[in-house]
Amino acid sequence: MALATSTPAQKSLRSRPDGAPVDLQTAAAGPMLSIVVPTLNERANIAPLVDALHLALGGIAWEVIFVDDNSRDGTAQEAKNLAARDPHVRCIRRIGRRGLASAGVEGFLASSAPFVALMDGDLQHDENLLPQMLESLTSGRNDMVVASRYIAGGSSAGLADQERAYLSKWGGLLANRLLGIPGSDLMSGFFMMRREAFDALAPRLSAQGFKLLADILASAETPLKVAEVPLQFRARHAGESKLDAGVKLDFLMLLLDKTAGRFVPVRFLLFSLVGTFGLAVHLTALGLLHLTLGAQFALAQGAAAAIAMTTNFLINNSVTYRDRKLKGVRLLRGLLIFYGICGLGFIANVGVANAIFTGGATWLLSGIAGACVGAVWNFAASNALTWKAPP
């Protein structure tokens, strides 16, 4: 463990928000530990967390990296204001990207410290555990230390409600079973690991969802040596929980990616499921317009196709591409592009199916082949054009 060697006379004239001096010599030497804190609308928690880290990490060369997803409440600016007078603080402001897991990945990759930790920005995680976790890693016995709520001495009492408690416990057990990885608290957002171990497996991460720990453990080619320490999970200091239906979907996508994702991209699976639902919407609309309302078949077919494509687009925008969700003018532009892509996909579908059928294949095989070509085209083109990944 790196200890500060400066004397009182060497202390900087700079000070923390609470007036205590900051040891610039320790900071300038480079941190031993980088603590990455993903944030979204956590402005009121930034200064209290930094003060708590100063008290907990005396004598350790450390930094905290806030990775903010362009919060509306000025979280990034608050972190930058602190960084201007405290060299222990850094801030990465992300625009056009969201997600706790991907924020953690970016923060870890931005670190040059030999050890990296992830913790929440709401003060529910006990910062006083950090020295103990670091000591466990510097001993060389372990690659990772996880703060667990579900071992002796731990507690999940700070969870906001029964829904969060249920997701925390049973989500972890589901990850245990499906991903085949051990651990009493795979939903923990508080852990520390050797950075070189993270760097080695980073290219295999899906960075999907809101829990990075399960992703890391499932992506390691060689099982990591993991220790656990008990965590008394505290009540949130300020702000609101980010748990919503989208967060649960993100977790499901992570499980799918680490199981079926090795064979078929998870986005393609979701895209195809949405397409199947869109077919049901199309047939329902066609029947309603043509049979019930008496519209001419051609007109009803065109309207039904437009309704189905619009439905598919909106669901994909909210579910399949939740992390790249289009809004405002970009939403309308994306819808028009999606119409064009699906039109070309329909042409490819019919063309391939007809060619195979003419070659002597059965109508069923020809139809399936055409549908598959159309689906792959729609997904690939939508992925590249409608919901293009940010650079």
URGIPE-V182675 format. One record per residue. RES is the residue in one letter. PHI is phi in degrees with one decimal (999 if undefined). OMEGA is omega in whole degrees, -180 to 180 (999 if undefined). BURIAL is # if it has 24 or more other ideal C-beta (glycine too) atoms within 12 Angstrom, else .. Layout:
((RES & PHI & OMEGA & BURIAL) (RES & PHI & OMEGA & BURIAL))
This chain:
((M & 999 & -178 & .) (A & -79.2 & 179 & #) (L & -105.8 & 177 & .) (A & -68.6 & -177 & #) (T & -112.7 & -177 & .) (S & -72.9 & 176 & .) (T & -94.4 & 179 & .) (P & -55.6 & -179 & .) (A & -70.0 & -178 & .) (Q & -90.4 & -179 & .) (K & -64.3 & 180 & .) (S & -71.7 & 173 & .) (L & -78.1 & 175 & .) (R & -66.8 & 180 & .) (S & -142.1 & 176 & .) (R & -75.0 & 180 & #) (P & -56.3 & -179 & #) (D & -88.3 & 177 & .) (G & 93.0 & 180 & .) (A & -73.2 & -178 & .) (P & -70.7 & 177 & #) (V & -107.7 & 180 & #) (D & -82.9 & -178 & #) (L & -71.5 & 180 & .) (Q & -64.3 & 178 & .) (T & -62.9 & -179 & #) (A & -65.4 & -178 & #) (A & -68.2 & -179 & .) (A & -71.6 & -178 & .) (G & 97.1 & -176 & .) (P & -75.2 & 170 & #) (M & -81.3 & -174 & #) (L & -133.9 & 171 & #) (S & -108.9 & 178 & #) (I & -104.9 & -178 & #) (V & -96.3 & -177 & #) (V & -126.5 & 174 & #) (P & -68.1 & -177 & #) (T & -135.1 & 171 & #) (L & -151.8 & -178 & #) (N & 56.6 & -180 & #) (E & -123.5 & -173 & #) (R & -54.4 & -176 & #) (A & -68.2 & -178 & .) (N & -95.9 & -171 & #) (I & -64.0 & -177 & #) (A & -63.1 & 177 & #) (P & -59.7 & 179 & #) (L & -67.5 & 179 & #) (V & -62.3 & 178 & #) (D & -61.8 & 179 & #) (A & -64.5 & 178 & #) (L & -66.7 & 177 & #) (H & -59.8 & -179 & #) (L & -70.1 & -175 & .) (A & -80.3 & -169 & #) (L & -113.2 & 177 & #) (G & -57.4 & 180 & .) (G & 87.8 & 179 & .) (I & -112.2 & 176 & #) (A & -78.2 & -173 & #) (W & -141.8 & 171 & #) (E & -145.3 & 173 & #) (V & -118.1 & 180 & #) (I & -113.0 & 175 & #) (F & -83.3 & 177 & #) (V & -111.7 & -171 & #) (D & -105.4 & -179 & #) (D & -89.4 & 175 & #) (N & 54.6 & -178 & .) (S & -58.4 & 179 & #) (R & -75.4 & -174 & .) (D & -91.4 & 178 & .) (G & 83.4 & 180 & .) (T & -58.6 & -178 & #) (A & -61.8 & -180 & #) (Q & -65.5 & 177 & .) (E & -61.9 & 179 & #) (A & -65.2 & 180 & #) (K & -68.9 & 176 & .) (N & -61.8 & 177 & .) (L & -67.5 & -179 & #) (A & -62.9 & -179 & #) (A & -66.2 & -179 & .) (R & -125.0 & 179 & #) (D & -134.9 & -176 & #) (P & -68.6 & 175 & #) (H & -78.2 & -172 & #) (V & -110.3 & 173 & #) (R & -131.5 & 180 & #) (C & -141.9 & 172 & #) (I & -115.5 & 178 & #) (R & -101.8 & -178 & #) (R & -102.5 & 177 & #) (I & -122.3 & 180 & .) (G & 84.7 & 178 & .) (R & -134.7 & -179 & #) (R & -143.9 & 174 & #) (G & 125.5 & -178 & #) (L & -63.6 & -177 & #) (A & -64.1 & -179 & #) (S & -66.3 & 176 & #) (A & -64.6 & 177 & #) (G & -61.8 & 179 & #) (V & -61.3 & -179 & #) (E & -62.4 & 178 & #) (G & -65.0 & 178 & #) (F & -62.0 & -179 & #) (L & -68.9 & 179 & #) (A & -83.1 & -176 & #) (S & -92.1 & 172 & #) (S & -112.4 & 180 & .) (A & -72.3 & 179 & #) (P & -70.1 & 180 & #) (F & -131.4 & -179 & #) (V & -129.5 & 179 & #) (A & -130.3 & 175 & #) (L & -119.0 & 175 & #) (M & -150.0 & -180 & #) (D & -76.1 & -179 & #) (G & -96.0 & -175 & #) (D & -104.0 & 179 & #) (L & 67.9 & 175 & #) (Q & -78.2 & 177 & #) (H & -89.1 & -176 & #) (D & -82.6 & -179 & #) (E & -63.4 & 180 & #) (N & -69.8 & 176 & .) (L & -79.5 & -174 & #) (L & -57.9 & 178 & #) (P & -59.9 & 179 & #) (Q & -63.8 & 179 & #) (M & -65.8 & 179 & #) (L & -65.2 & 179 & #) (E & -61.5 & 179 & #) (S & -64.0 & -180 & #) (L & -81.4 & -179 & #) (T & -68.3 & 176 & .) (S & -70.5 & 180 & .) (G & 85.3 & -177 & .) (R & -79.9 & -172 & .) (N & -133.7 & 174 & #) (D & -95.4 & -175 & #) (M & -151.1 & 173 & #) (V & -127.1 & -178 & #) (V & -112.3 & 174 & #) (A & -84.5 & -173 & #) (S & -109.6 & 176 & #) (R & -86.5 & -169 & #) (Y & -119.2 & 170 & #) (I & -120.5 & -178 & .) (A & -54.6 & -179 & .) (G & 94.9 & 179 & .) (G & -95.4 & -180 & #) (S & -156.6 & 176 & .) (S & -107.8 & -174 & #) (A & -60.6 & -177 & .) (G & -79.4 & 177 & #) (L & -61.0 & -169 & #) (A & -65.3 & -176 & .) (D & -156.8 & -177 & .) (Q & -65.5 & -180 & .) (E & -64.2 & 178 & .) (R & -65.3 & 179 & #) (A & -63.0 & -180 & .) (Y & -63.9 & -179 & .) (L & -63.5 & -179 & #) (S & -62.1 & -176 & #) (K & -76.2 & -174 & #) (W & -77.6 & 174 & .) (G & -64.2 & 177 & #) (G & -64.3 & 179 & #) (L & -65.2 & 177 & .) (L & -63.9 & 177 & #) (A & -64.3 & 176 & #) (N & -54.8 & -174 & .) (R & -73.2 & -174 & .) (L & -73.4 & -176 & .) (L & -94.5 & 177 & #) (G & 65.9 & 180 & .) (I & -119.0 & -179 & #) (P & -81.0 & 177 & #) (G & 134.4 & -178 & #) (S & -82.7 & -175 & #) (D & -146.9 & -179 & #) (L & -70.3 & 177 & #) (M & -93.1 & 179 & #) (S & -65.3 & 175 & #) (G & -104.8 & -176 & #) (F & -130.3 & 179 & #) (F & -154.7 & 179 & #) (M & -137.2 & 180 & #) (M & -152.1 & 175 & #) (R & -71.0 & -177 & #) (R & -65.6 & -179 & #) (E & -64.9 & 176 & .) (A & -68.3 & 177 & #) (F & -65.9 & -179 & #) (D & -57.8 & -178 & .) (A & -68.0 & -176 & .) (L & -103.2 & -177 & #) (A & -53.7 & -179 & #) (P & -62.9 & -178 & .) (R & -94.8 & -178 & .) (L & -74.4 & 174 & #) (S & -86.3 & -177 & #) (A & 50.7 & -177 & #) (Q & -102.6 & 173 & #) (G & 94.8 & -172 & #) (F & -117.2 & 177 & #) (K & -127.0 & -175 & #) (L & -81.8 & -173 & #) (L & -57.1 & -179 & #) (A & -61.3 & 178 & #) (D & -62.1 & -180 & #) (I & -63.5 & -177 & #) (L & -65.2 & -180 & #) (A & -75.9 & -176 & #) (S & -91.9 & -177 & #) (A & -71.1 & 179 & #) (E & -67.5 & 174 & .) (T & -107.3 & -177 & .) (P & -52.9 & 179 & .) (L & -78.0 & 174 & #) (K & -83.2 & -171 & .) (V & -117.7 & 173 & #) (A & -111.3 & 178 & #) (E & -124.5 & 174 & #) (V & -124.3 & -178 & #) (P & -71.2 & 179 & #) (L & -119.1 & 171 & #) (Q & -89.2 & -174 & #) (F & -71.2 & -174 & #) (R & -92.7 & 176 & #) (A & -72.2 & 179 & .) (R & -59.9 & -180 & #) (H & -75.6 & -179 & #) (A & -155.7 & 179 & .) (G & 84.3 & -175 & #) (E & -123.9 & 177 & .) (S & -64.2 & 179 & #) (K & -94.6 & -179 & #) (L & -68.9 & 175 & #) (D & -148.9 & -178 & .) (A & -61.9 & 179 & .) (G & -65.7 & 178 & .) (V & -64.5 & 178 & #) (K & -64.6 & 178 & #) (L & -63.9 & 178 & #) (D & -58.4 & 180 & #) (F & -65.5 & 177 & #) (L & -61.6 & 179 & #) (M & -64.5 & 176 & #) (L & -63.1 & 179 & #) (L & -61.7 & 178 & #) (L & -64.2 & -178 & #) (D & -64.8 & -177 & #) (K & -84.6 & 177 & #) (T & -111.4 & -179 & #) (A & -80.5 & -175 & .) (G & -61.5 & 179 & #) (R & -72.2 & -179 & .) (F & -106.0 & -178 & .) (V & -135.8 & 178 & .) (P & -55.2 & -178 & .) (V & -61.3 & 179 & #) (R & -60.4 & 179 & #) (F & -65.7 & 177 & #) (L & -60.2 & 180 & #) (L & -64.8 & 179 & #) (F & -59.1 & -180 & #) (S & -68.7 & 177 & #) (L & -62.3 & 178 & #) (V & -63.8 & 178 & #) (G & -61.7 & 177 & #) (T & -63.5 & 176 & .) (F & -63.4 & 179 & .) (G & -62.9 & 177 & #) (L & -63.5 & 178 & #) (A & -63.7 & 177 & .) (V & -62.4 & -179 & #) (H & -59.4 & -178 & #) (L & -65.5 & 178 & .) (T & -64.8 & 180 & .) (A & -65.3 & 179 & #) (L & -62.0 & 179 & #) (G & -63.6 & -180 & .) (L & -65.0 & -176 & .) (L & -73.1 & -174 & #) (H & -83.6 & -174 & .) (L & -83.7 & -176 & .) (T & -83.5 & -176 & .) (L & -93.9 & 174 & .) (G & 79.1 & 178 & .) (A & -69.2 & 176 & .) (Q & -58.9 & -173 & .) (F & -59.0 & -177 & .) (A & -60.2 & 179 & .) (L & -66.0 & 180 & .) (A & -64.8 & 179 & #) (Q & -64.1 & 180 & .) (G & -65.1 & 179 & .) (A & -65.1 & 179 & #) (A & -63.9 & 178 & #) (A & -63.3 & 179 & #) (A & -64.7 & 179 & #) (I & -64.0 & -179 & #) (A & -65.4 & -180 & #) (M & -64.6 & 179 & #) (T & -64.6 & 178 & #) (T & -61.6 & 178 & #) (N & -58.3 & -178 & #) (F & -61.6 & -177 & #) (L & -66.0 & 179 & #) (I & -68.6 & 178 & #) (N & -61.3 & 180 & #) (N & -65.0 & -178 & #) (S & -90.6 & -174 & #) (V & -116.2 & -175 & #) (T & -61.1 & -178 & #) (Y & -117.2 & -179 & #) (R & -57.7 & -179 & #) (D & -75.7 & 178 & #) (R & -123.2 & -171 & #) (K & -54.1 & 180 & #) (L & -90.1 & 180 & #) (K & -138.6 & 175 & .) (G & 61.6 & -179 & .) (V & -63.4 & 180 & .) (R & -64.4 & 177 & .) (L & -65.2 & 179 & .) (L & -65.4 & 179 & .) (R & -61.1 & 180 & .) (G & -63.5 & 179 & #) (L & -63.9 & 179 & #) (L & -64.2 & 177 & .) (I & -63.4 & -180 & #) (F & -63.1 & 176 & #) (Y & -57.4 & -179 & #) (G & -63.4 & 180 & .) (I & -62.6 & -179 & #) (C & -65.8 & 177 & #) (G & -64.0 & 177 & .) (L & -66.9 & 177 & .) (G & -62.8 & 178 & #) (F & -65.9 & 178 & #) (I & -62.7 & 179 & .) (A & -64.1 & 179 & #) (N & -57.4 & -177 & #) (V & -65.5 & -177 & .) (G & -62.7 & -180 & .) (V & -66.2 & -179 & #) (A & -61.1 & -179 & #) (N & -66.8 & 180 & .) (A & -62.1 & -180 & .) (I & -69.0 & 180 & #) (F & -65.9 & 179 & .) (T & -64.4 & 179 & .) (G & -76.2 & 175 & .) (G & 112.1 & 179 & .) (A & -75.8 & 178 & .) (T & -70.9 & 180 & .) (W & -63.4 & -179 & .) (L & -68.2 & 179 & .) (L & -63.6 & 180 & .) (S & -63.5 & 180 & #) (G & -64.0 & 179 & .) (I & -65.0 & 180 & .) (A & -61.2 & 179 & #) (G & -63.1 & 180 & #) (A & -63.1 & 180 & #) (C & -65.1 & 178 & .) (V & -61.7 & 179 & #) (G & -62.2 & -180 & #) (A & -65.2 & 180 & #) (V & -63.7 & 178 & #) (W & -62.0 & -179 & #) (N & -58.8 & -179 & #) (F & -68.0 & -176 & #) (A & -61.2 & -179 & .) (A & -69.7 & 178 & #) (S & -64.2 & -180 & #) (N & -63.1 & -176 & #) (A & -88.0 & -172 & .) (L & -114.6 & -176 & #) (T & -74.5 & -179 & #) (W & -114.8 & -178 & #) (K & -62.3 & 179 & .) (A & -65.7 & 179 & .) (P & -65.2 & -179 & .) (P & -66.8 & 999 & .))
